[in-house]
Amino acid sequence: MSTATMEHAVVEGHASHDFAAVRDAFTENFTRRRELGGACCVFHHGKKVVDLWGGIRNKQTSEPWDENTMVVVHSASKGLAAMTLAIAHSRGWLDYEAHVSTYWPEFAQQGKERITVRQLLAHQAGLFAIDEPVDRSVVADLDSLAVVLARQKPAWEPGVRQAYHALTLGFYEGELLRRVDPCHRSLGQFFHDEIATSLGEDVYIGLPETIPNSRLATIAPPRPLEMLFGFPLRFTLEAMNRRSNIYRALEINPGVAVYFDAQRIYARNLEVPSGNAVGTARAIAHAYSVFATGGRELGLRTETLDLLAAPAIPPRRGFYDECLKGEVQFSLGFMKSSPTWPFGGPRSFGSPGSGGALGFADPAAGIGYAYVTSQAGTALTGDPRDVALREAVYAALAKS
């Protein structure tokens, strides 16, 4: 295993000859783009061609990022959560076009009886916030959480507008999966049993007690000026407004702080499927690789994979997102590549995470990709570190 020593970081791992430029880009992230620590992994037609890591995992202690370091990926968790429903669809348990209430009768309250699974997974249900108080104890009690979710009234007529369900999407997905799974497993347990264990990879939605802190990276926040000026001005103003849609979606009932823990870094045995997946870039890339190359290892049907790769269907008022204040495309729990947020090709599907993480599948190119970091960035539509890595990947593909 080769090692390149730089002023502030050590990069380890490997990149095959054809993808050597990805290693160069990863190294440049430390020297030119203020990377702290992170990892990047790429599978091409099922073969691991890039597996790199480096820097430090904890800014306070300067402990190094090693081969098995895991980190929370925030909303990149959404893609992993959506994989569980794709498996349910492949097994015939779930129809994306059916009403959610078909599987979850209590959901049909407050005008939600005609919301389809597809609309819910595309952030078109108007359920981006929870009005009732929800804390860690409620999140941990799935039966109690389900009652609260079923009582929630949509912010507007479902199917008309899009608003990013920053945390709520995963909670709704989790209860839907519990209803259709013959074993009634939680989403995190299903993910562990059917995806992570099946692929032999380290990634969790609901981190177990057995994982020591020494395996976990912490997330260093951006500098104050980066926080103030790094995001688009309109988004920054919205995020500071306690009555705004995005503030309600991200900060309260329960808010993203619910999955952090002062002593254990991340809360243990707590499932927030839209935000608290913890894993390696290798694990996330491997899962997406399976989705990009036919899905045999997970028993996925071609029909399901074709639906995931198909274009997103907008709500009546288009893809403008009432939380994110810009155009974004979502489909079946994943983000789709679009002119404002491009990744891979038009058939690609995945999910980015706040701070810079990204995982996606590109079926046309046979690519499974993931990037994770311990230094939060501020870009909303592609972190410069991730963009540099992806550009190197696709430049290598163009030459091959």
C-alpha positions in Angstrom: 0.0 0.0 0.0 1.5 3.3 -1.1 1.6 6.4 1.0 2.1 10.0 0.1 3.1 12.4 2.8 2.0 16.1 2.5 2.3 19.1 4.7 -0.9 18.5 6.6 -2.0 14.9 5.8 -1.1 11.4 4.8 -3.1 9.8 2.0 -3.3 6.0 2.0 -5.1 3.4 0.0 -5.0 2.6 -3.7 -6.3 3.8 -7.1 -5.9 1.6 -10.1 -3.7 2.8 -13.0 -6.6 4.1 -15.0 -8.0 6.1 -12.1 -4.7 7.5 -10.8 -6.1 11.1 -11.4 -8.6 10.4 -8.6 -5.7 10.0 -6.2 -4.2 13.2 -7.4 -7.5 15.0 -6.9 -7.9 13.5 -3.4 -4.4 14.6 -2.5 -5.1 18.1 -3.8 -8.1 18.3 -1.6 -5.7 18.6 1.3 -3.3 21.0 -0.3 -5.8 23.2 -2.2 -9.3 22.7 -0.8 -8.9 22.7 2.9 -9.7 19.1 3.5 -9.2 17.9 7.1 -9.8 14.1 6.8 -11.9 11.9 4.6 -12.2 9.0 2.2 -13.3 8.3 -1.3 -14.2 5.0 -2.9 -15.2 4.1 -6.5 -16.4 0.8 -7.9 -16.5 0.3 -11.7 -18.6 -2.5 -13.1 -18.4 -4.2 -9.7 -14.6 -3.9 -9.3 -13.1 -1.6 -6.6 -10.9 0.8 -8.6 -10.4 3.6 -6.0 -10.2 3.2 -2.2 -8.5 6.2 -0.6 -8.4 7.7 2.9 -6.3 10.3 4.7 -5.9 13.2 7.0 -7.3 13.3 10.5 -10.6 12.1 11.9 -10.8 14.4 14.9 -9.7 18.0 14.7 -9.4 18.3 18.5 -7.1 15.3 19.0 -5.4 15.1 15.5 -6.0 11.4 15.5 -5.5 10.0 12.0 -8.2 8.8 9.6 -7.5 5.1 9.0 -8.8 2.4 6.7 -11.8 1.6 8.9 -12.8 5.0 10.1 -16.5 5.7 9.9 -18.3 9.0 10.0 -21.9 10.3 10.0 -23.0 11.3 6.5 -26.1 13.4 7.3 -28.6 13.4 4.4 -26.5 11.1 2.3 -28.3 8.6 4.7 -31.4 9.2 2.6 -30.0 7.2 -0.3 -29.2 4.2 2.0 -32.7 4.4 3.5 -34.3 4.4 0.0 -32.4 1.2 -0.8 -34.5 -0.6 1.8 -37.7 0.4 0.1 -36.3 -0.6 -3.3 -35.7 -4.1 -1.9 -39.3 -4.1 -0.5 -40.5 -3.1 -4.0 -38.4 -5.9 -5.6 -39.9 -8.4 -3.3 -43.4 -7.4 -4.2 -44.2 -5.9 -0.8 -44.5 -2.3 -1.9 -46.0 -0.5 -4.9 -44.5 3.0 -5.4 -47.8 4.1 -7.0 -50.1 2.9 -4.2 -51.4 5.2 -1.5 -49.3 5.2 1.7 -52.6 4.5 3.6 -52.9 1.1 1.8 -50.1 -0.2 4.0 -50.5 2.2 6.9 -54.2 2.9 7.5 -53.7 5.3 10.4 -51.7 7.6 7.9 -55.0 8.6 6.3 -55.7 11.5 8.7 -55.6 15.2 8.1 -56.0 15.0 4.3 -53.3 12.5 3.7 -55.4 9.6 2.5 -54.5 10.0 -1.2 -50.8 10.6 -0.8 -48.9 8.0 -2.9 -45.7 6.3 -1.9 -44.0 8.0 -4.9 -45.2 11.5 -3.7 -44.0 10.9 -0.2 -40.6 9.7 -1.3 -40.2 12.7 -3.7 -40.7 15.3 -0.9 -44.1 16.2 -2.3 -46.4 15.3 0.6 -46.1 18.6 2.5 -44.8 16.7 5.6 -41.4 18.3 6.0 -41.9 19.4 9.6 -43.6 17.9 12.7 -45.7 20.2 14.8 -45.9 18.1 18.0 -42.8 17.9 20.3 -40.5 15.1 19.3 -37.4 14.4 21.3 -34.9 11.5 21.5 -37.3 9.4 23.6 -40.0 9.6 20.9 -37.6 8.9 18.1 -36.5 5.8 20.0 -40.1 4.6 20.5 -41.2 3.7 17.0 -44.8 3.0 18.0 -45.1 6.5 19.6 -43.3 8.1 16.7 -45.8 6.5 14.3 -48.7 7.9 16.1 -47.2 11.4 15.9 -46.4 11.0 12.2 -49.9 9.8 11.4 -51.5 12.8 13.1 -49.4 15.4 11.2 -51.3 17.7 8.9 -49.6 18.5 5.5 -48.5 22.1 5.1 -50.4 22.3 1.8 -52.2 20.0 -0.6 -50.0 17.0 -1.3 -48.7 16.7 -4.8 -48.7 20.5 -5.5 -45.4 21.6 -4.2 -42.0 20.2 -3.2 -40.3 20.8 0.1 -37.3 19.0 1.4 -38.3 16.5 4.1 -34.9 16.9 5.8 -35.5 14.6 8.8 -39.2 13.5 8.5 -38.7 11.5 5.2 -36.7 8.8 7.0 -39.2 8.5 9.8 -42.1 8.0 7.4 -40.0 5.6 5.3 -39.2 3.6 8.5 -42.8 3.2 9.5 -43.8 2.3 6.0 -41.1 -0.4 5.9 -42.2 -1.8 9.2 -45.7 -2.1 7.8 -44.7 -4.0 4.7 -41.9 -6.1 6.0 -43.3 -9.5 7.0 -40.9 -9.4 10.0 -41.9 -5.8 10.9 -38.2 -4.8 11.3 -37.2 -1.2 11.8 -35.5 0.4 8.8 -32.1 0.4 10.5 -32.5 -3.3 11.4 -33.6 -4.1 7.9 -30.7 -2.2 6.4 -28.3 -4.1 8.6 -29.7 -7.5 7.9 -30.4 -7.2 4.2 -27.8 -4.7 2.9 -24.8 -4.1 5.2 -24.5 -7.7 6.4 -25.2 -9.2 3.0 -22.4 -7.1 1.5 -20.0 -7.5 4.5 -19.6 -3.7 4.9 -19.4 -1.3 7.8 -22.3 1.1 7.6 -25.2 1.5 10.1 -28.5 3.4 10.4 -28.6 3.3 14.2 -25.1 2.9 15.4 -24.7 -0.1 17.9 -23.1 0.2 21.3 -20.3 -2.2 20.2 -18.7 0.4 17.9 -15.9 2.2 19.9 -15.4 5.9 19.7 -11.9 5.2 18.2 -13.5 4.1 14.9 -15.5 7.3 14.6 -14.6 10.6 12.9 -16.1 13.8 14.3 -17.4 16.6 12.0 -15.5 19.9 12.3 -17.8 22.9 11.6 -17.0 25.5 9.0 -15.3 28.7 10.1 -17.8 31.4 11.1 -17.2 33.5 8.0 -17.7 30.4 5.8 -21.0 29.8 7.7 -22.1 33.3 7.0 -21.0 33.7 3.4 -20.5 30.2 2.1 -24.2 29.4 1.6 -26.4 31.3 -0.9 -27.7 34.4 0.9 -31.3 33.5 0.6 -30.7 30.1 2.1 -28.7 31.6 5.0 -31.5 34.0 5.8 -34.1 31.2 5.7 -32.0 29.0 7.9 -31.8 31.8 10.5 -35.5 32.4 10.5 -37.2 30.3 13.2 -40.5 30.3 11.3 -39.0 29.3 7.9 -39.7 25.9 6.3 -36.0 24.9 6.4 -35.6 25.8 10.1 -38.7 23.8 11.0 -37.4 20.9 8.9 -33.9 20.8 10.3 -33.8 22.3 13.7 -36.9 21.3 15.7 -39.0 18.2 16.5 -36.4 16.6 16.7 -33.7 18.5 14.9 -30.3 17.2 13.7 -28.8 17.5 17.1 -30.8 14.5 18.2 -28.3 12.1 16.7 -25.1 13.5 18.3 -23.9 12.6 21.8 -21.3 14.4 23.9 -19.7 11.2 25.3 -20.2 8.7 22.4 -19.9 11.1 19.4 -23.1 9.8 17.9 -26.2 8.5 19.7 -26.3 4.7 19.9 -29.2 2.5 18.9 -31.2 5.5 17.6 -32.5 5.5 14.0 -32.8 8.8 12.1 -32.9 7.3 8.6 -32.7 10.7 6.9 -29.6 11.8 8.7 -27.6 9.4 11.0 -26.1 6.7 8.8 -22.5 6.1 9.9 -20.1 4.3 7.7 -17.1 4.1 5.5 -16.9 5.5 2.0 -16.1 1.9 0.9 -19.3 0.6 2.4 -21.5 3.2 0.8 -19.8 2.9 -2.6 -20.2 -0.9 -2.5 -23.9 -0.6 -1.9 -24.4 1.8 -4.7 -22.2 -0.4 -7.0 -24.7 -3.2 -6.5 -27.5 -0.9 -7.5 -25.5 0.3 -10.5 -24.7 -3.2 -11.9 -27.9 -5.2 -11.8 -28.5 -5.7 -8.1 -28.0 -9.5 -8.1 -26.3 -9.5 -4.7 -29.3 -8.0 -3.1 -32.0 -9.7 -5.1 -33.1 -6.5 -6.9 -35.3 -6.9 -9.9 -34.6 -5.1 -13.2 -38.1 -3.4 -13.0 -37.1 -1.8 -9.7 -33.7 -0.6 -11.0 -35.3 0.9 -14.1 -37.7 2.9 -11.9 -34.8 4.3 -9.9 -33.0 5.3 -13.0 -36.0 6.9 -14.6 -36.5 10.7 -14.7 -38.0 12.3 -11.7 -41.7 13.3 -11.9 -42.3 16.9 -10.6 -45.2 18.1 -8.5 -47.8 20.4 -10.2 -45.7 23.5 -9.5 -42.4 22.0 -10.6 -39.1 21.1 -8.9 -38.7 24.4 -7.0 -38.1 23.4 -3.4 -39.9 25.4 -0.8 -37.2 24.5 1.8 -34.0 24.7 -0.2 -35.1 27.7 -2.3 -33.9 26.3 -5.6 -34.7 23.5 -8.1 -33.8 20.0 -7.0 -35.1 16.7 -8.3 -36.1 13.8 -6.1 -37.5 10.3 -7.0 -38.3 7.3 -4.9 -36.2 8.5 -1.9 -33.1 9.4 -3.9 -31.9 12.7 -5.4 -31.6 12.6 -9.2 -28.9 14.3 -11.2 -30.2 17.6 -12.6 -28.9 20.8 -14.3 -28.6 22.6 -10.9 -27.1 19.5 -9.0 -25.4 17.3 -11.5 -23.7 14.0 -10.7 -22.9 11.0 -12.8 -25.3 10.8 -15.8 -29.0 11.3 -16.3 -29.8 7.8 -15.0 -27.9 8.4 -11.8 -29.5 8.4 -8.4 -28.0 9.0 -4.9 -28.0 11.5 -2.1 -25.7 14.2 -0.9 -25.2 15.1 2.8 -24.8 18.4 4.5 -21.2 19.2 4.8 -20.0 17.5 1.6 -20.7 13.8 1.6 -22.1 12.1 -1.4 -23.0 8.6 -2.5 -24.6 7.6 -5.9 -25.1 4.9 -8.5 -24.6 5.6 -12.2 -26.0 2.5 -14.0 -25.0 3.8 -17.4 -21.3 3.9 -16.4 -21.4 1.1 -14.0 -20.2 3.4 -11.2 -20.8 3.2 -7.4 -19.3 6.2 -5.7 -18.9 7.7 -2.2 -17.0 10.5 -0.6 -17.1 11.3 3.1 -15.3 13.9 5.2 -14.6 15.1 8.7 -14.6 18.8 7.6 -18.0 20.3 7.0 -18.2 22.4 3.9 -20.9 25.0 2.9 -21.7 24.2 -0.7 -25.4 23.4 -1.4 -25.0 22.0 -4.9 -21.7 20.0 -4.9 -18.8 20.5 -2.5 -15.6 21.5 -4.4 -13.7 18.5 -2.9 -16.3 16.1 -4.1 -16.7 17.8 -7.5 -12.9 17.5 -8.1 -13.0 13.8 -7.3 -16.0 13.1 -9.5 -14.5 15.1 -12.4 -11.4 12.9 -12.1 -13.5 9.7 -12.1 -15.4 10.7 -15.3 -12.3 12.0 -17.0 -10.7 8.6 -16.4 -13.8 6.9 -17.8 -13.7 9.0 -20.9 -10.1 7.9 -21.6 -10.7 4.2 -21.1 
